[in-house]
């Protein structure tokens, strides 16, 4: 898979010019197609969402549901492109001051109009330290005026550079030019929330009966660890183009259980699929196995503040001794690529650096790893012992078992596998109560900064507490670079710094591998895997 520079250049150009009024994507049913009488879409969501508050979510399970409940200024198209959402168009002269023009027909699920003031309130709520948003940093990254100072407690949230000029015009001002800023606004952190519902219900505002949303669906029920039910929102501005009436999200952590329920016809889409059944499924159900490139990386995270993982020699030893070809091709075997960088090759415009260790044979990597570990004071008499944390998943366990075996064989290191449910795993990782942890990062927008920002010292999701002034300064310098080639050259340098410091061990580049029933229409091959139920439909079968 090669970078697509032209696609990103066009996206940047579109963001910097006046956008003509247009419509967001909706279900496009082919002429002559016969729809099923019951339009009830059932999805495997992989895990129970930690929250349905878009300003407090930090995981894919929550974002999947929120994408149906809420709509931001823009949305993600079927190819990852940026399309209008609540905003019909936007304009900027300098990539610093952006003006968004909102569609007057946009309404909340209770019939209230969606206004620019809703967005102003929501941006300021997300950045407010009192909200404790794990993604508050997301508004600092594009240098929204005063965002950094607000996060430091030096200024009040009301001073954020977001302002409603009138009911349907929103202005966002940045401290530095960011040509890809509009592409960032499809993220959950920038979704609007209903102020009165929050003020009335407090933390309970996301419960059924309390939650007021502006997306294509509303929350009808939520039975924890069983299912989340959504119903079509008749007040959604584009409801007449929506086909699916009901959506069910099931938190199935077992890939085998999800596969069996899919084959029994109980669910329409799986979250992923068990790797040991991939070849059989591909042979027996070729039309239902869907593989798509995915802008994300699977990696192991080192707690760089905890001995001995504060020693780069230990981190490099563990990283070098992972045979990525075995993991990607044999353990996974669904089209994943071995990973040596944080940024996957599929990201628009990104050119991976030529890293020496990535070009060694595995024998060379193992030999070097042993030398490094011995230099750090570990050997047969004093073996390295630590815990490897991962969230509940059969696939994660298979990878962990394979890598732990590699570490034992090559280094004599002993990794104790620790498995936790999603919410507990997130808390453990956030609090820094781990040695080495499984992690994955999916780009929030199709640009290398969405991957590399994660490892900046001040990033809210930098759970390994990696800190490098050189890296931080380099990433800061990219903010003001309008030229995409110059910016991507800096991203390549950033990857070289990470290879030298090894705060993470990249393992493989993701693909989206799931089962989709043949009678489900409108399923996109989106590199961001941003799926919207409103764009899908169920054919008669």
C-alpha positions as CSV (number, residue, x, y, z in Angstrom):
1,X,0.0,0.0,0.0
2,X,1.5,3.3,-1.0
3,X,0.8,6.9,0.2
4,X,-1.8,8.9,-1.8
5,X,-0.3,12.4,-1.8
6,X,-2.7,13.8,-4.4
7,X,-5.8,12.8,-2.4
8,X,-4.5,14.7,0.7
9,X,-3.4,17.7,-1.4
10,X,-6.9,18.0,-2.7
11,X,-8.4,17.7,0.8
12,X,-6.1,20.5,1.9
13,X,-7.1,22.6,-1.0
14,X,-10.8,22.0,-0.3
15,X,-10.3,23.0,3.3
16,X,-8.6,26.3,2.3
17,X,-11.2,27.4,-0.2
18,X,-14.8,28.4,0.0
19,X,-16.9,25.2,0.0
20,X,-20.0,25.2,-2.1
21,X,-23.2,24.1,-0.4
22,X,-23.7,20.4,-0.6
23,X,-25.2,17.5,1.2
24,X,-23.7,14.9,3.4
25,X,-23.7,11.3,2.2
26,X,-26.7,9.2,2.9
27,X,-28.0,5.8,2.0
28,X,-27.8,5.4,-1.8
29,X,-30.1,2.5,-2.7
30,X,-29.5,1.3,-6.3
31,X,-32.5,1.6,-8.7
32,X,-34.5,-1.5,-8.7
33,X,-33.2,-2.9,-5.4
34,X,-35.8,-4.4,-3.1
35,X,-35.4,-3.4,0.5
36,X,-36.1,-5.7,3.4
37,X,-39.3,-4.9,5.2
38,X,-37.5,-4.8,8.6
39,X,-34.6,-2.3,8.6
40,X,-32.9,-3.4,11.8
41,X,-29.1,-3.4,11.7
42,X,-27.3,-5.5,14.3
43,X,-23.6,-4.8,14.9
44,X,-21.0,-6.5,16.9
45,X,-19.2,-3.7,18.8
46,X,-16.4,-5.7,20.3
47,X,-16.7,-4.3,23.8
48,X,-18.9,-2.3,26.2
49,X,-18.4,1.5,25.7
50,X,-16.9,3.2,28.7
51,X,-19.3,6.2,28.0
52,X,-21.6,7.7,25.4
53,X,-20.5,11.3,26.2
54,X,-18.5,12.3,23.1
55,X,-16.3,14.6,25.1
56,X,-15.3,11.8,27.5
57,X,-14.8,8.9,25.2
58,X,-11.3,7.6,24.3
59,X,-12.1,4.2,22.6
60,X,-13.5,2.8,19.4
61,X,-16.5,1.1,21.0
62,X,-17.9,4.4,22.3
63,X,-17.1,6.3,19.1
64,X,-18.9,3.7,17.0
65,X,-22.2,4.4,18.8
66,X,-21.6,8.2,19.0
67,X,-21.1,8.4,15.3
68,X,-24.8,7.4,14.9
69,X,-26.1,9.6,17.8
70,X,-24.3,12.8,17.0
71,X,-23.1,14.8,14.0
72,X,-20.3,17.4,14.0
73,X,-19.6,20.2,11.6
74,X,-18.2,17.6,9.1
75,X,-18.3,13.9,8.7
76,X,-16.0,11.3,7.2
77,X,-16.9,10.0,3.7
78,X,-16.8,6.4,2.4
79,X,-13.2,6.8,1.3
80,X,-12.1,8.8,4.4
81,X,-12.7,12.2,2.7
82,X,-14.2,15.1,4.5
83,X,-17.9,15.9,3.8
84,X,-20.3,18.5,5.2
85,X,-22.2,17.5,8.3
86,X,-24.1,20.2,10.3
87,X,-22.0,22.8,8.4
88,X,-23.0,23.2,4.7
89,X,-19.8,24.9,3.8
90,X,-16.9,26.8,5.3
91,X,-14.2,29.3,4.3
92,X,-10.8,30.6,5.3
93,X,-8.3,33.0,3.8
94,X,-5.3,32.0,5.9
95,X,-5.9,28.6,7.5
96,X,-6.1,30.4,10.8
97,X,-9.6,31.9,10.9
98,X,-12.3,29.4,9.8
99,X,-15.9,30.3,9.3
100,X,-18.5,27.6,9.3
101,X,-22.0,28.1,7.9
102,X,-24.6,25.8,9.6
103,X,-27.7,24.4,7.9
104,X,-30.8,26.0,9.4
105,X,-32.8,22.8,9.2
106,X,-30.5,20.9,11.7
107,X,-32.4,20.0,14.8
108,X,-31.8,18.1,18.1
109,X,-33.9,14.9,18.7
110,X,-36.3,16.9,20.9
111,X,-36.9,19.4,18.0
112,X,-34.7,22.2,19.3
113,X,-32.6,23.9,16.5
114,X,-28.9,23.0,16.4
115,X,-27.1,26.4,16.5
116,X,-23.6,27.8,16.4
117,X,-24.0,28.5,20.1
118,X,-24.4,24.8,20.7
119,X,-21.0,24.2,19.1
120,X,-19.4,27.1,21.0
121,X,-20.7,25.6,24.3
122,X,-19.5,22.1,23.3
123,X,-16.0,23.1,22.3
124,X,-15.6,25.0,25.5
125,X,-17.0,22.1,27.5
126,X,-14.5,19.7,25.9
127,X,-11.5,21.9,26.8
128,X,-12.7,22.7,30.3
129,X,-10.5,20.9,32.8
130,X,-13.6,20.3,34.9
131,X,-15.0,18.0,32.2
132,X,-11.9,15.8,32.5
133,X,-12.0,14.9,28.8
134,X,-9.3,12.4,27.9
135,X,-9.2,14.0,24.5
136,X,-9.0,17.7,25.6
137,X,-5.6,17.7,24.0
138,X,-7.3,17.3,20.6
139,X,-8.3,20.9,20.7
140,X,-4.8,22.0,21.6
141,X,-3.1,20.1,18.7
142,X,-4.4,22.4,15.9
143,X,-3.6,25.5,18.1
144,X,-7.1,26.7,18.7
145,X,-6.5,30.1,20.3
146,X,-5.9,29.8,24.1
147,X,-6.5,26.0,24.1
148,X,-3.0,25.3,25.6
149,X,-3.4,28.0,28.2
150,X,-6.8,26.7,29.3
151,X,-5.5,23.2,29.7
152,X,-2.7,24.6,31.9
153,X,-5.2,26.5,34.0
154,X,-3.8,29.9,32.9
155,X,-7.0,31.0,31.2
156,X,-10.7,30.3,31.4
157,X,-12.6,28.0,29.0
158,X,-14.7,31.0,27.8
159,X,-11.5,32.4,26.3
160,X,-11.2,29.6,23.8
161,X,-11.0,30.8,20.2
162,X,-14.5,29.5,19.2
163,X,-17.3,31.9,18.8
164,X,-20.9,31.9,17.5
165,X,-21.2,35.0,15.2
166,X,-25.0,34.3,14.9
167,X,-27.3,31.4,15.1
168,X,-25.9,29.7,12.0
169,X,-22.3,31.0,11.8
170,X,-19.4,29.7,13.8
171,X,-15.9,31.1,13.9
172,X,-12.9,29.1,15.0
173,X,-9.5,30.9,15.2
174,X,-6.1,29.2,15.4
175,X,-2.8,30.6,16.6
176,X,-0.9,29.1,13.6
177,X,-2.0,28.0,10.1
178,X,-3.2,24.4,10.0
179,X,-4.2,23.5,6.5
180,X,-5.7,20.1,7.5
181,X,-7.8,21.6,10.4
182,X,-11.2,20.9,8.8
183,X,-10.4,17.2,8.4
184,X,-9.9,17.0,12.2
185,X,-13.5,18.1,12.9
186,X,-15.2,14.7,12.2
187,X,-13.9,13.5,15.6
188,X,-16.2,12.9,18.5
189,X,-14.4,15.5,20.7
190,X,-15.8,18.2,18.3
191,X,-19.4,16.9,18.4
192,X,-22.1,19.2,19.8
193,X,-23.9,18.3,23.0
194,X,-27.3,19.5,24.3
195,X,-26.6,22.0,27.1
196,X,-29.9,21.9,28.8
197,X,-29.9,18.1,29.0
198,X,-26.5,18.2,30.7
199,X,-27.5,21.0,33.1
200,X,-30.7,19.1,34.0
201,X,-29.3,15.6,34.3
202,X,-25.6,16.0,35.1
203,X,-23.6,12.8,34.6
204,X,-26.8,11.0,33.9
205,X,-27.5,12.9,30.7
206,X,-26.3,10.0,28.5
207,X,-28.9,7.6,29.9
208,X,-31.9,6.6,27.8
209,X,-34.7,9.1,28.2
210,X,-32.2,11.9,29.1
211,X,-29.9,11.8,26.1
212,X,-30.7,14.4,23.4
213,X,-28.7,13.9,20.2
214,X,-28.5,15.6,16.8
215,X,-27.5,12.6,14.7
216,X,-29.5,10.2,12.6
217,X,-30.4,8.1,15.6
218,X,-31.5,8.5,19.2
219,X,-30.8,6.3,22.2
220,X,-33.7,4.1,23.1
221,X,-32.2,1.6,25.6
222,X,-28.8,0.6,27.1
223,X,-28.5,-2.7,29.0
224,X,-24.9,-2.7,30.1
225,X,-22.8,-5.6,28.8
226,X,-25.8,-6.8,26.7
227,X,-26.8,-4.3,24.1
228,X,-27.3,-0.6,23.1
229,X,-30.5,0.1,21.0
230,X,-30.8,3.1,18.7
231,X,-33.9,4.3,16.9
232,X,-34.2,6.6,13.9
233,X,-34.3,10.3,14.8
234,X,-37.3,11.9,12.9
235,X,-35.8,15.4,13.6
236,X,-32.5,14.6,11.9
237,X,-32.1,17.1,9.0
238,X,-31.5,14.3,6.4
239,X,-33.9,11.7,7.9
240,X,-35.7,11.3,4.6
241,X,-32.6,9.7,3.1
242,X,-32.1,7.3,6.1
243,X,-33.2,3.8,5.5
244,X,-32.2,1.8,8.6
245,X,-34.8,2.3,11.3
246,X,-33.1,0.6,14.3
247,X,-29.5,-0.2,15.2
248,X,-28.3,-2.6,17.9
249,X,-24.8,-2.6,19.2
250,X,-23.7,-5.8,21.0
251,X,-20.5,-5.8,23.1
252,X,-19.2,-9.3,22.0
253,X,-15.6,-9.6,23.2
254,X,-15.2,-13.1,21.8
255,X,-14.5,-13.2,18.1
256,X,-15.6,-16.9,17.9
257,X,-18.9,-16.0,19.5
258,X,-19.4,-13.1,17.1
259,X,-18.5,-15.3,14.2
260,X,-21.0,-18.0,15.2
261,X,-23.8,-15.5,15.7
262,X,-23.0,-14.0,12.3
263,X,-23.1,-17.4,10.6
264,X,-26.4,-18.1,12.4
265,X,-27.8,-14.8,10.9
266,X,-28.1,-13.0,14.2
267,X,-25.8,-10.1,13.4
268,X,-25.1,-8.2,10.2
269,X,-21.5,-7.0,10.9
270,X,-18.8,-8.3,13.1
271,X,-16.2,-6.1,14.8
272,X,-13.4,-8.4,13.5
273,X,-13.0,-12.1,13.1
274,X,-11.0,-14.9,14.7
275,X,-7.7,-15.3,13.0
276,X,-7.7,-19.1,13.2
277,X,-10.8,-19.2,11.1
278,X,-9.8,-16.6,8.5
279,X,-8.7,-18.9,5.8
280,X,-11.8,-21.1,6.1
281,X,-14.1,-18.1,6.1
282,X,-12.4,-16.7,3.1
283,X,-12.9,-19.9,1.2
284,X,-16.5,-20.7,2.4
285,X,-17.8,-17.1,2.6
286,X,-15.7,-15.0,0.2
287,X,-18.5,-12.5,-0.4
288,X,-18.9,-11.8,3.3
289,X,-15.3,-11.5,4.3
290,X,-14.4,-7.8,3.9
291,X,-10.7,-6.6,4.2
292,X,-9.9,-2.9,4.1
293,X,-6.8,-0.9,4.7
294,X,-6.8,0.8,8.0
295,X,-4.9,3.9,9.2
296,X,-3.7,2.4,12.5
297,X,-0.9,0.6,14.2
298,X,-0.9,-2.3,16.7
299,X,2.0,-1.9,19.2
300,X,3.3,-2.6,22.7
301,X,3.7,0.4,25.0
302,X,6.5,0.7,27.5
303,X,6.1,2.4,30.8
304,X,9.1,4.7,30.3
305,X,8.9,6.0,33.9
306,X,9.1,2.6,35.5
307,X,12.4,0.7,35.9
308,X,13.8,-1.1,34.0
309,X,11.7,0.3,31.1
310,X,13.2,3.7,31.7
311,X,16.3,2.1,30.1
312,X,16.2,2.4,26.3
313,X,18.4,-0.7,26.0
314,X,15.6,-2.8,27.6
315,X,13.0,-1.2,25.4
316,X,15.1,-1.8,22.2
317,X,15.9,-5.4,23.2
318,X,12.2,-6.3,23.6
319,X,11.2,-4.5,20.4
320,X,14.0,-6.0,18.3
321,X,13.2,-9.6,19.4
322,X,9.6,-9.5,18.1
323,X,9.5,-11.3,14.8
324,X,7.0,-9.0,13.1
325,X,6.7,-11.2,9.9
326,X,5.6,-14.1,12.0
327,X,3.0,-12.0,13.8
328,X,1.7,-10.3,10.7
329,X,1.7,-13.2,8.3
330,X,1.2,-16.3,10.5
331,X,-0.4,-15.2,13.7
332,X,-2.7,-12.7,12.1
333,X,-2.6,-13.5,8.4
334,X,-5.4,-11.2,7.2
335,X,-3.3,-8.8,5.2
336,X,-1.6,-7.0,8.0
337,X,1.9,-5.6,7.3
338,X,4.9,-5.8,9.7
339,X,5.2,-2.5,11.6
340,X,8.4,-0.7,12.3
341,X,7.0,2.8,12.6
342,X,4.1,4.4,14.5
343,X,2.7,5.7,11.3
344,X,1.3,3.1,8.9
345,X,2.3,3.3,5.2
346,X,-1.4,3.8,4.1
347,X,-1.5,7.3,5.7
348,X,-1.8,10.0,3.0
349,X,1.6,11.5,2.1
350,X,3.7,9.6,4.6
351,X,7.1,8.2,3.6
352,X,8.5,5.7,6.1
353,X,12.2,6.3,7.0
354,X,14.7,3.6,6.1
355,X,15.5,2.3,9.6
356,X,18.6,0.2,10.0
357,X,17.1,-2.3,12.4
358,X,14.1,-2.8,10.2
359,X,16.3,-4.0,7.4
360,X,18.3,-6.5,9.5
361,X,17.5,-10.2,9.5
362,X,15.6,-11.5,12.6
363,X,18.7,-13.3,13.6
364,X,20.6,-9.9,13.6
365,X,17.9,-8.3,15.6
366,X,17.9,-11.1,18.2
367,X,21.7,-11.0,18.6
368,X,21.6,-7.3,19.1
369,X,18.7,-7.6,21.5
370,X,20.6,-10.1,23.7
371,X,23.6,-7.8,23.8
372,X,21.5,-4.8,24.8
373,X,19.8,-6.7,27.6
374,X,23.1,-8.0,28.9
375,X,24.4,-4.4,29.0
376,X,21.3,-3.5,31.0
377,X,22.1,-6.2,33.6
378,X,19.9,-9.0,32.6
379,X,21.0,-12.6,31.8
380,X,20.2,-16.2,32.6
381,X,21.1,-15.7,36.2
382,X,19.0,-12.5,36.4
383,X,16.3,-12.8,33.8
384,X,14.1,-9.9,32.9
385,X,10.6,-10.4,34.5
386,X,7.6,-8.2,33.9
387,X,3.8,-8.1,33.2
388,X,2.3,-7.8,29.8
389,X,-1.1,-6.1,29.9
390,X,-3.8,-6.6,27.2
391,X,-7.5,-6.1,27.0
392,X,-9.8,-9.1,26.7
393,X,-9.7,-10.5,23.1
394,X,-8.8,-13.9,21.7
395,X,-6.7,-12.2,19.0
396,X,-4.8,-10.1,21.5
397,X,-4.1,-13.2,23.6
398,X,-2.8,-15.1,20.6
399,X,-0.4,-12.2,19.8
400,X,0.7,-11.9,23.4
401,X,1.4,-15.6,23.7
402,X,3.4,-15.6,20.5
403,X,5.5,-12.6,21.5
404,X,6.0,-13.8,25.1
405,X,7.4,-17.0,23.6
406,X,9.8,-15.0,21.3
407,X,11.0,-13.1,24.3
408,X,11.6,-16.3,26.3
409,X,13.4,-18.0,23.5
410,X,15.5,-15.1,22.3
411,X,16.2,-13.3,25.6
412,X,15.2,-15.6,28.4
413,X,12.8,-12.9,29.5
414,X,9.7,-13.9,31.4
415,X,6.4,-12.1,30.6
416,X,3.4,-12.7,32.7
417,X,0.2,-12.1,30.7
418,X,-2.4,-10.0,32.4
419,X,-5.8,-9.8,30.8
420,X,-8.4,-7.1,31.7
421,X,-11.8,-6.0,30.4
422,X,-11.9,-2.9,28.3
423,X,-12.9,-0.3,30.9
424,X,-10.5,-1.7,33.6
425,X,-7.7,-1.9,31.0
426,X,-8.1,1.7,30.1
427,X,-8.0,2.8,33.7
428,X,-4.9,0.7,34.4
429,X,-3.1,2.1,31.4
430,X,-4.1,5.7,32.1
431,X,-3.0,5.5,35.7
432,X,0.4,4.0,34.6
433,X,0.0,0.8,36.6
434,X,1.7,-1.4,34.0
435,X,5.1,-2.6,32.7
436,X,4.3,-3.3,29.1
437,X,0.8,-2.9,27.6
438,X,-0.9,-3.8,24.3
439,X,-2.1,-0.8,22.5
440,X,-3.4,0.3,19.2
441,X,-3.9,3.7,17.7
442,X,-6.2,4.6,14.9
443,X,-5.7,7.9,13.2
444,X,-8.5,10.4,14.0
445,X,-7.9,11.9,10.5
446,X,-5.8,10.8,7.6
447,X,-2.6,12.6,8.3
448,X,0.6,11.4,10.0
449,X,0.3,14.0,12.8
450,X,-2.8,12.1,14.0
451,X,-0.5,9.1,14.8
452,X,2.7,11.0,15.9
453,X,1.0,13.5,18.2
454,X,0.3,10.7,20.6
455,X,3.9,10.5,21.7
456,X,4.3,14.2,22.6
457,X,5.1,14.9,26.3
458,X,1.8,16.8,26.9
459,X,-0.5,14.4,25.0
460,X,-3.4,13.2,27.1
461,X,-3.1,9.7,25.8
462,X,0.7,9.4,26.2
463,X,0.2,6.6,28.8
464,X,3.8,5.5,28.6
465,X,4.9,9.0,29.7
466,X,7.5,9.2,26.9
467,X,9.1,12.7,26.9
468,X,11.6,14.1,24.4
469,X,12.2,17.8,23.9
470,X,13.6,17.2,20.5
471,X,10.6,15.2,19.4
472,X,8.2,17.8,20.9
473,X,9.9,20.7,19.1
474,X,9.9,18.9,15.8
475,X,6.2,18.1,16.0
476,X,5.5,21.7,17.0
477,X,7.3,22.9,14.0
478,X,5.1,20.9,11.7
479,X,2.0,22.9,12.8
480,X,2.9,26.0,10.7
481,X,4.0,24.1,7.6
482,X,1.4,24.6,4.8
483,X,3.5,22.6,2.3
484,X,2.5,19.0,2.6
485,X,5.9,17.6,1.4
486,X,7.9,19.7,3.9
487,X,5.6,18.6,6.7
488,X,5.8,14.9,5.8
489,X,9.6,15.2,5.7
490,X,9.4,16.3,9.3
491,X,7.2,13.3,10.1
492,X,9.8,11.0,8.7
493,X,12.4,12.6,11.0
494,X,10.0,12.2,14.0
495,X,9.8,8.4,13.2
496,X,13.6,8.3,13.3
497,X,13.6,9.8,16.8
498,X,11.1,7.2,17.9
499,X,13.3,4.4,16.5
500,X,16.2,5.7,18.5
501,X,14.2,6.1,21.8
502,X,11.8,3.2,21.3
503,X,9.0,4.3,23.6
504,X,6.8,1.8,21.8
505,X,7.4,-1.4,19.9
506,X,5.4,-1.2,16.7
507,X,4.2,-4.7,15.7
508,X,1.9,-4.5,12.7
509,X,-0.1,-2.2,10.5
510,X,-3.9,-2.8,10.9
511,X,-6.4,-3.8,8.4
512,X,-10.1,-3.9,9.0
513,X,-11.2,-7.6,8.7
514,X,-14.8,-8.3,9.4
515,X,-17.8,-10.3,8.3
516,X,-20.6,-8.4,6.6
517,X,-23.8,-10.0,5.4
518,X,-24.3,-9.9,1.7
519,X,-27.7,-8.3,2.1
520,X,-26.2,-5.3,3.8
521,X,-25.8,-2.4,1.4
522,X,-23.8,0.8,1.7
523,X,-20.9,-0.7,3.6
524,X,-17.9,1.5,2.8
525,X,-14.2,0.7,2.5
526,X,-13.3,3.6,4.8
527,X,-9.5,3.7,5.8
528,X,-10.6,5.3,9.0
529,X,-13.3,2.7,9.6
530,X,-15.8,5.5,10.3
531,X,-19.1,3.7,9.7
532,X,-22.4,5.5,9.7
533,X,-25.6,3.4,10.0
534,X,-27.5,6.1,8.2
535,X,-25.5,5.3,5.0
536,X,-26.5,1.6,5.1
537,X,-29.5,-0.4,4.1
538,X,-30.7,-4.0,4.3
539,X,-31.8,-5.8,1.1
540,X,-34.6,-8.3,0.9
541,X,-33.2,-11.8,1.4
